[in-house]
Amino acid sequence: MAFFSNAGILTLGGVAADDVSNEQWELIWNINVMSHVFAARYLFPLWKQRRSNKDDQSNIGGVFVITASAAGLLMQLGSLPYHVTKHAAVSVADWLAVHHYDEGIRVHCICPQAVQTNMLKSSLAPSGGSAGTDGVLAPKDVAINTIEAIEKGEFMILPHPEVTKYHIRKASDYDRWLNGMRRVHRHFFSPSRL
């Protein structure tokens, strides 16, 4: 049995209260992070019980797939709440993957860049903005990539292969990576582009 925890919303803004209110922070936190926790709280005990049933010979109790974002590994320019909550979603996924593995629960984390969804269509940058630099994927392509990765037992699912390269660069030289992100920020958020 598989469950895809695919909740997410985008709220633009930074730290100023007039950018993002406390209520907006609470909403995005509950949807982008706590929805995964709530789903796991409900499903994991059921899956553990199912696995302990002697009639079920499966070694896998369940498959739990969290849709985070490349923003959870890298950065979401223009949206501190999305950036923070998608990092937290990745953290929830890797914590669950370690702590529930021996219970037969397999956890995976999808971290795409731009995907052609209603969220992207309704954003200020329907072409994907900085996240669309490496192309906007169709949901079908992300689904195929996800199924293949689950079958291989891969935890981290990166439908945009460039994300691996960016993540390695970030980890190997954080200051250089931040300087690069500052350049990208200036490009996409300069007054002439807004």
N, C-alpha and C positions, 0 to 999 in steps of 0.2 A: 504494500500500500504506500502510495506517495502523496504528499501534500506540498503544494506550491504556495508559499507564503509571499504573496506578491503585492502587498500594500505599499503605497508610497504617494506622497504629495510633495510639491515644490512650493516653497515660500521664498520669494526674493527679499533680500535685505541683509543688513549686518547687525551691529550691536546696539544701534540707537533704538530707543523705545518707539520712536515714531516710524522706524523702518519695519520692525517686527515686534508686535505687542507680546506681552507675557502669555496671553491667551493663544496667540498664533504659535508661540514656542511650544506650549503644552499640547496643542493639537498635532503639530508635526512630530513631536516626540512620541505621542501615543500611537500615531499611525505608522511612522517609519521605523520605530524601535519596539515599542511595547506590543504591537500586534503580533510580532514574531514570538515574543515571550508568552503572550496569552495563548497562542496556538500551540506552542510546545507544552505548556502546562496542561492543556486539555488532551493532546494527542499522545504524548510520551507515555503516560501511565497506561493508556489503552493498548499501545503497541507493545509495551513490556508484558502486559497481561496476555495478549495474543501470542507472543513469542513463547511464554511459559506454558501455554496450552499444549499438552502432549500430542493432541491431534494435528497440530500444525508443526511440520518438520522444518519449516523455513528457518534459516539462521538470521535472516533480516526481519526485524520487527516492523520497520517502517523507514521510509525515505522522506526527509524533511529538507525542502529546498527554499532557501531565503533569497529573494531578489533584493540585492543591495544596489550597488552602482559602482562604476569606476571612480566616482566621487568618493566612495568609501575607502579607496586605496590611494587616491591622488588628491583632487580638490574640485570643489564646485565653485567656480568664480561667480560672484554676484549673489550668492545665497549661503550665508553662514549656517542657517538652520538645516538646510539640506546637506551641506558638507558635514556638519557635526553628526546628524542623525544617521547618515549612510556609513560613516566610520563606526558608529555604535552598532549598526546592523551587522557589519562584518565581524565586529567583536562578539556579538551574540552568537553568530554562526560558528566561529572557530571555537568558542567556549563550549557550545553544545556538542560540536564534533568530537572534542576530546572527552568530555565528561559522560557522554551517552554511547560511545562507540561499543564498549563492552556489553551494553544492554541490547545490542543488535540494531541500534538506530543509526542510520547513515545520514549525515548532514552535509549539504552542499551549499555553495554560495555563488550566485550569479552576479558578476560585476561588469555589465556592459557600459559602453559610452552611450551615444544617442541611438534610440530605437524609435521607429515610427509608431508612436502611441498617441492617445488623446492628450496625455500630459505634454508631449512635445508639441503637438499641434496647437495647444492653447497657450503655450509659453510665449514670451516676448521674442524668442529666437526659434521659429518653427523649422529652420534649417539645422538646428542643433547647437548653434553658437559655438563656443570653444569645444564642447563635447562632440560636435559634429565634424570636427576637423578631419577625422579619420573615416568619415562616412556615417550615414544613418542607416542602420540595419532594419530589415523587415522583421516583424515578430516571428514569422515562420523560420527564418534563418537562426534567430536566437534559440528557438525551441529545438531545432535539429541539433545545434551545437550543445545545448544543455543535455539532451537525451544521450548523445554520444559520450559526453563527459561523465554522466552518471553511470553509464554502462562500464566505463573504464575505472570507476571508483575515484575520480578526481574531485577533491574538495572545492577548489577554486576554479570557477568557470568564467573564462574571459573571452566572450564572443568577438571582441576586437583584439586581435593579437598584439597590436601596438601597446596595449595597456601593460603587458608584461615588461616590455622595454622601458616604459615610463616609470613603472614601479621600481625596477632595478636601479634606474638612474636616481630616483628619489632616495632610495636606501643607501646608495653608494656615496652620494655627495649631496647632502640635504641642502646646504647653502646654495650650491649651484642650481639645484632644482627650484628652490624658492625664487632665485633671481630669474630663472626662465619663466616661472609662473607670473612674476611681476610684469615681464615683457608681454606675455599673452594677455594679462589683465589690461595693460595699457592699450593693446590693440583692439580688444573687444569692448572696452568700457571707456574709451576716450570720448570727451564731450562731442566730437564731430560724428561719432557713430551712434550716439544715444538719441 
